[in-house]
Amino acid sequence: MIIVETIETLLHEKFLLYRDLEEWLRQERRMLLDRQLDTDVLWGFSGKKQDTVHKIEKVRGKILAVLTEASIDHEMTPENFSMSTVISLLPGGESRNMKSYQVSLMALKRDVMALARENKEFVNEKLDMVNGLMAIITGHAKSQTGYGQGFPGGSVRDTEGVNMFLHKEA
């Protein structure tokens, strides 16, 4: 069935994009662990990750377009895409190979999400450490400074309302 073959091709493309995303996250992690941190390179990784995520969303849209063109009612958008639903909508015998794609893709997604979470936690820890050092240097060590304490955008302020120079956006 041509629909299944097309979807399998798109799933393979999606799998490769997740591999790319995993590699960007691994490179970002290596850079974060490097003592000579280059913020320009880190911002570059951010752009590459966003671009890859955008491509993954496009592939989801293409899969949904294939279903729509085949007059298969799916009621999904790229935002609420579900591979399980796609598989359930395909004829039983034809979707058997798709389940192996789904299992591989789910395992890769878990790895990608874990890497992203670890990188984010690492950045937060380092920013907290730098913030603490700056509080000591500027003499605000006893004031309550921190991210997301009711201030817009997570900006860092001391108790006197003075903006500190750190701002967590990455």
VENWO-V619086 format. One record per residue. PHI is phi in whole degrees, -180 to 180 (NA if undefined). OMEGA is omega in degrees with one decimal (999 if undefined). Layout:
BEGIN
phi omega
PHI OMEGA
PHI OMEGA
END
This chain:
BEGIN
phi omega
NA -175.0
-65 179.8
-62 -178.1
-65 179.3
-62 178.7
-64 179.6
-66 177.3
-61 177.6
-63 178.7
-67 177.0
-66 176.7
-63 176.6
-61 179.3
-64 178.0
-61 179.2
-63 177.1
-66 175.4
-65 174.9
-62 176.9
-60 179.5
-61 177.5
-61 179.7
-66 177.4
-61 179.6
-66 177.7
-65 177.6
-65 177.5
-61 179.9
-62 177.7
-59 179.6
-66 179.0
-64 -179.9
-80 179.7
-71 -178.8
-70 -179.3
-104 -174.5
-63 179.5
-112 -175.9
-65 177.8
-63 178.4
-67 178.3
-62 177.0
-65 176.4
-62 177.1
-62 179.3
-59 178.8
-64 -180.0
-66 178.5
-65 179.6
-62 178.7
-63 -179.9
-66 177.7
-62 177.9
-62 178.3
-65 177.7
-63 178.3
-64 177.0
-64 178.9
-64 175.6
-56 178.6
-61 178.3
-65 178.3
-63 179.0
-65 177.9
-65 177.4
-62 178.1
-64 180.0
-63 179.5
-63 178.5
-87 -179.7
60 175.4
-100 -178.2
-76 -175.3
-122 179.1
52 178.5
-116 170.8
-122 177.4
-58 -179.5
-74 179.8
-112 180.0
-59 177.6
-137 179.6
-65 177.9
-61 178.6
-66 178.7
-58 -178.8
-62 -178.8
-66 -179.1
-83 -179.3
-89 177.3
-56 -173.6
-48 -177.6
-67 -177.5
-75 -173.8
-92 -176.6
-59 179.8
-68 -178.7
-65 -178.7
-65 177.4
-68 174.5
-61 -177.7
-63 -179.2
-63 179.2
-63 -179.3
-66 179.0
-65 178.7
-64 179.1
-65 178.1
-61 178.4
-61 178.9
-63 -179.5
-64 -179.8
-64 178.9
-66 177.8
-62 -179.8
-62 179.5
-64 179.3
-63 179.5
-63 179.8
-64 178.9
-63 179.5
-63 178.8
-62 179.3
-61 178.5
-62 -178.9
-66 178.6
-66 176.6
-63 179.3
-65 179.3
-63 178.3
-61 177.6
-63 177.4
-63 -179.8
-66 177.9
-65 178.3
-67 -178.1
-63 -177.0
-85 178.3
84 -179.6
-105 -173.8
-62 -178.2
-92 178.3
-79 179.7
-88 175.8
-115 177.3
169 179.9
-90 171.6
65 179.1
-97 177.0
85 179.7
-101 -176.8
-63 174.4
70 179.8
72 -179.4
-69 -176.6
-100 178.9
-136 172.7
-91 -175.1
-69 179.0
-89 177.4
83 179.6
-82 177.0
-71 174.7
-92 -171.0
-80 179.4
-91 177.1
-146 -174.5
-89 176.8
-122 -177.6
-72 999
END
